[in-house]
């Protein structure tokens, strides 16, 4: 089954052992990027900072050996000003636009009174899109490409993903359906969604391990009797 018209992307998926849309959904995120806004004042040294605002002036470029430094001013919607430094991101000189709205993620350097940029995304993140999945992928396959493929996979497999956990146990422990659990893991609206999705898959894993162990024990009993 071909999942992409691009030979490069198709080859990358096959190298990951992904052959169909079910395989796509079984390839879970390795991490999540959290764009939930943080406080902007009284920051500790190395505190994580997530703010929305505008690039307030021209970016400057400097090179020190193999290291490139991009510096630019950032003015948040809440009215706070930060000096931002980005290491080895020369492309920012072409992509950053003054007075455009961005969501900035960084680490606050209290000693230098500036922000070490981790990432910057154009626009303000909608509240229900602030948790972004991050996947382990080959270099030829970008994260955003896989996110699009995941969306297609949910449409293609709707009604075809069945529960592993028996209904009685699912109700007893208030577990989600498997389809809903996978959706919360791939398309979370909050970290609570991630937690609820993982509960289902972890319980599945424990249940299957317990059943396999019990089966092996029963087979051993038969062998001993023989």
C-alpha positions, -999 to +999 in steps of 0.1 A: +000+000+000+014+034-010+010+061+016+026+089-004+030+098-040+066+110-032+091+081-037+114+098-011+087+098+016+074+064+007+110+050+010+114+067+044+082+052+057+091+017+045+125+021+062+106+026+094+085-005+089+054+015+081+033-002+054-002+010+060-022+036+079-025+013+110+013+013+112+013+051+110-009+053+141+013+028+159+043+050+155+038+071+186+054+105+193+087+104+212+080+137+228+057+168+228+065+204+223+045+225+248+035+260+236+014+268+267+022+304+276+044+309+307+047+339+331+069+367+317+082+384+349+103+374+379+120+347+359+146+324+374+178+317+357+173+292+328+135+294+333+115+281+303+097+310+285+068+307+261+055+340+249+035+355+219+044+388+204+062+406+176+097+410+164+103+446+174+133+454+152+159+442+128+178+410+134+217+411+136+241+385+124+275+375+139+299+346+134+323+332+159+343+304+143+317+278+134+290+293+155+265+318+141+246+342+164+213+359+155+200+385+178+167+403+176+143+422+199+110+408+209+080+426+224+052+405+239+015+410+237+016+415+275+039+445+271+073+429+280+105+434+261+132+406+256+165+405+238+166+371+220+197+352+208+195+322+185+225+299+179+232+285+144+199+296+129+212+318+100+179+312+081+162+336+106+178+365+088+155+358+059+124+345+076+119+368+105+096+397+097+093+428+118+059+434+134+047+399+125+032+378+153+053+349+165+052+324+194+086+322+210+100+294+231+133+298+249+153+297+281+159+329+301+195+338+308+192+359+339+229+368+339+228+382+304+192+394+306+183+377+273+165+347+260+182+317+244+158+308+217+147+271+214+121+276+186+100+303+171+067+297+152+048+322+131+015+332+145-003+327+178-009+291+188-047+283+192-054+270+227-063+236+214-031+233+194-005+241+220+007+206+225+026+194+194+038+158+189+074+152+180+083+120+162+115+100+156+119+102+119+145+097+091+161+129+079+142+128+047+108+129+065+099+162+083+078+162+114+050+183+098+048+157+070+042+129+094+016+149+113-004+153+080-001+116+074-014+109+108-045+130+101-051+110+069-046+077+089-073+086+114-098+092+085-088+060+067-091+038+098-122+052+114-144+022+126-115-003+120-095+001+152-108-023+178-103-025+215-078-050+229-090-045+265-123-063+274-153-041+280-156-051+316-120-040+324-123-009+302-153+003+322-139-007+355-107+013+350-124+041+330-102+035+299-108+051+266-115+032+234-083+024+215-091+047+186-097+076+210-066+068+230-045+070+198-061+102+187-053+118+221-017+107+218-012+119+182-035+150+184-035+161+220-052+193+231-036+191+266-010+171+285-040+154+302-049+139+268-015+124+265-018+109+300-052+094+293-040+079+260-009+064+276-030+048+303-048+027+276-017+015+258+002+008+291-028-013+304-029-031+270+008-039+273+005-052+309-026-073+300-010-089+270+022-097+290+001-112+317-019-134+293+013-146+275+029-154+308-002-174+319-002-192+286+034-202+289+027-215+325-002-236+312+020-251+284+047-259+309+022-277+331+012-299+301+048-307+293+055-317+329+025-340+329+036-356+297 
